[in-house]
């Protein structure tokens, strides 16, 4: 069973310096490089200044943290861009598809009208996750750090999302 745990700054601190927790284990190999976790921590803190809703989630399977999803930016239209990652040891098992299936209805109930996402044009696995989750292609953008990215969008006001 996949469940989502809204992340707090304490969760980011735990990922950066894991110590035993009674409620949760970290999967073997960890979730992401420390630089990525620290960057997401900063982004989430910056977005939290303007939005009191949950902005990031730990993805939990069988009592283990196996991934993260978080908003990475807010567009001029008020829609957030979402980013996500699954621990390398857990990729290719449908975890992110299950996590988005749980997250999208929560976001709709929380008043979000839609989301965007971006992924590498070479990352077919991530593209399939978004397609299965109801996102549709919305163009491309050239990112100075990440290169050419596919852009995706989903309308959460539709009953299909």
Backbone torsions as a table, in degrees:
resi	resn	phi	psi	omega
1	UNK	NA	133.8	178.9
2	UNK	-100.1	129.9	175.1
3	UNK	-133.2	159.0	-178.0
4	UNK	-114.9	134.5	178.3
5	UNK	-116.6	114.1	177.8
6	UNK	-55.8	131.7	-175.9
7	UNK	-86.8	142.1	171.6
8	UNK	-114.0	174.3	177.0
9	UNK	-61.0	-31.2	178.3
10	UNK	-64.0	-34.1	177.1
11	UNK	-67.0	-41.3	176.4
12	UNK	-62.1	-43.1	178.8
13	UNK	-60.1	-40.6	178.7
14	UNK	-63.5	-42.5	178.9
15	UNK	-64.1	-32.9	-179.7
16	UNK	-79.2	-24.2	179.3
17	UNK	-146.3	71.5	-172.6
18	UNK	-60.8	127.9	171.7
19	UNK	-126.2	155.9	-179.1
20	UNK	-55.3	138.5	175.6
21	UNK	-124.4	144.2	179.2
22	UNK	-71.6	-28.1	-172.3
23	UNK	-98.3	-8.9	-168.9
24	UNK	-160.7	145.6	173.4
25	UNK	-117.7	154.2	175.1
26	UNK	-97.3	131.4	-177.7
27	UNK	-65.1	156.4	-178.6
28	UNK	-55.6	134.0	178.9
29	UNK	88.5	-9.4	179.9
30	UNK	74.8	179.5	-175.0
31	UNK	-96.1	-43.6	-175.2
32	UNK	-156.5	165.0	174.7
33	UNK	-63.1	148.5	-178.6
34	UNK	-55.4	-36.4	-178.9
35	UNK	-63.6	-38.1	179.4
36	UNK	-69.2	-45.7	179.2
37	UNK	-61.1	-44.1	179.4
38	UNK	-64.0	-39.7	178.2
39	UNK	-62.3	-46.1	179.6
40	UNK	-63.9	-37.0	177.0
41	UNK	-57.9	-46.1	179.5
42	UNK	-65.9	-42.8	178.8
43	UNK	-61.7	-46.7	-179.0
44	UNK	-61.8	-42.6	179.1
45	UNK	-61.8	-41.3	178.9
46	UNK	-65.1	-41.7	179.0
47	UNK	-69.6	-32.2	-177.7
48	UNK	-64.0	-23.8	178.7
49	UNK	-63.4	-24.8	-177.4
50	UNK	-111.6	-2.6	-174.9
51	UNK	-151.5	120.9	-177.1
52	UNK	-84.7	-6.9	-179.9
53	UNK	-73.7	165.7	176.0
54	UNK	-61.1	139.0	-176.6
55	UNK	-123.3	-10.3	-178.7
56	UNK	-151.6	151.4	-176.3
57	UNK	-140.9	138.7	166.9
58	UNK	-82.7	139.3	176.9
59	UNK	-98.7	121.2	-173.4
60	UNK	-115.7	133.2	171.9
61	UNK	-134.5	125.8	177.7
62	UNK	51.6	43.6	176.5
63	UNK	77.4	6.9	179.5
64	UNK	-117.1	137.5	170.7
65	UNK	-74.7	119.7	-176.4
66	UNK	-120.3	-4.0	-179.4
67	UNK	-174.3	176.0	177.6
68	UNK	-138.5	150.6	168.9
69	UNK	-135.5	139.9	178.8
70	UNK	-155.0	157.1	171.2
71	UNK	-74.6	140.8	-177.3
72	UNK	-113.3	-19.7	176.5
73	UNK	-167.2	161.5	176.2
74	UNK	-117.7	125.4	-179.5
75	UNK	-76.7	168.5	179.0
76	UNK	-60.4	-26.5	179.9
77	UNK	-84.0	2.4	178.7
78	UNK	88.4	-6.8	179.3
79	UNK	-84.5	139.3	178.8
80	UNK	-86.2	150.7	167.4
81	UNK	-95.3	135.4	-178.8
82	UNK	-109.3	141.5	173.7
83	UNK	-123.6	159.2	-178.0
84	UNK	-157.5	161.5	176.0
85	UNK	-158.7	145.5	177.7
86	UNK	-116.8	141.9	178.2
87	UNK	-51.9	137.9	-179.0
88	UNK	-50.9	-36.2	-178.8
89	UNK	-69.0	-13.6	-177.1
90	UNK	-115.5	2.6	-178.7
91	UNK	-69.7	153.9	176.4
92	UNK	78.7	15.4	-178.3
93	UNK	-117.5	10.6	178.2
94	UNK	82.2	8.2	-177.0
95	UNK	-60.6	-48.2	-176.5
96	UNK	-68.4	-34.9	176.7
97	UNK	-62.7	-43.1	177.2
98	UNK	-65.5	-38.7	180.0
99	UNK	-64.9	-43.9	177.8
100	UNK	-66.1	-34.3	177.0
101	UNK	-62.3	-30.8	176.6
102	UNK	-83.6	-36.0	-174.2
103	UNK	-75.3	-42.6	-174.0
104	UNK	-58.4	-45.1	176.8
105	UNK	-63.9	-33.4	177.3
106	UNK	-65.1	-42.0	179.8
107	UNK	-66.3	-40.6	177.0
108	UNK	-59.6	-46.7	-179.8
109	UNK	-65.1	-25.9	-179.4
110	UNK	-86.0	2.8	174.7
111	UNK	96.2	6.0	176.6
112	UNK	-75.6	135.9	-177.5
113	UNK	-94.3	-20.7	180.0
114	UNK	-177.4	170.2	179.3
115	UNK	-138.1	159.3	168.9
116	UNK	-123.4	164.2	176.2
117	UNK	-150.0	157.9	176.3
118	UNK	-139.1	141.7	174.8
119	UNK	-148.8	161.5	-179.5
120	UNK	-59.9	142.2	177.4
121	UNK	-63.1	-17.6	179.6
122	UNK	-93.7	-5.5	-175.4
123	UNK	-94.3	78.7	-176.7
124	UNK	-63.5	-34.6	179.2
125	UNK	-60.9	-45.8	179.0
126	UNK	-66.8	-36.7	177.6
127	UNK	-62.1	-41.2	179.2
128	UNK	-64.8	-39.3	177.7
129	UNK	-57.8	-47.8	-178.4
130	UNK	-66.7	-42.4	177.4
131	UNK	-58.4	-48.8	-179.7
132	UNK	-62.8	-26.2	-176.8
133	UNK	-89.5	-0.9	176.2
134	UNK	98.5	2.5	175.4
135	UNK	-72.7	150.1	177.6
136	UNK	-122.3	149.5	178.7
137	UNK	-58.4	140.1	-178.2
138	UNK	-135.1	26.1	177.0
139	UNK	109.8	-162.1	179.3
140	UNK	-138.4	164.2	170.8
141	UNK	-148.6	148.6	178.0
142	UNK	-98.0	114.6	-178.5
143	UNK	-98.0	132.9	-177.7
144	UNK	-60.8	-29.6	-179.5
145	UNK	-93.8	-40.2	-171.2
146	UNK	-103.5	-4.0	-179.8
147	UNK	79.7	-154.3	-177.2
148	UNK	-73.1	127.0	-178.4
149	UNK	-119.5	142.2	168.1
150	UNK	-81.6	139.4	176.6
151	UNK	-106.8	143.9	-176.6
152	UNK	-134.6	157.4	177.6
153	UNK	-147.6	153.7	174.0
154	UNK	-141.0	137.4	177.3
155	UNK	-95.2	113.4	-178.2
156	UNK	-86.2	0.0	175.7
157	UNK	-84.5	-13.0	179.2
158	UNK	-83.6	147.8	177.6
159	UNK	-72.5	-12.1	179.7
160	UNK	-76.6	-24.1	-176.3
161	UNK	-76.5	NA	NA
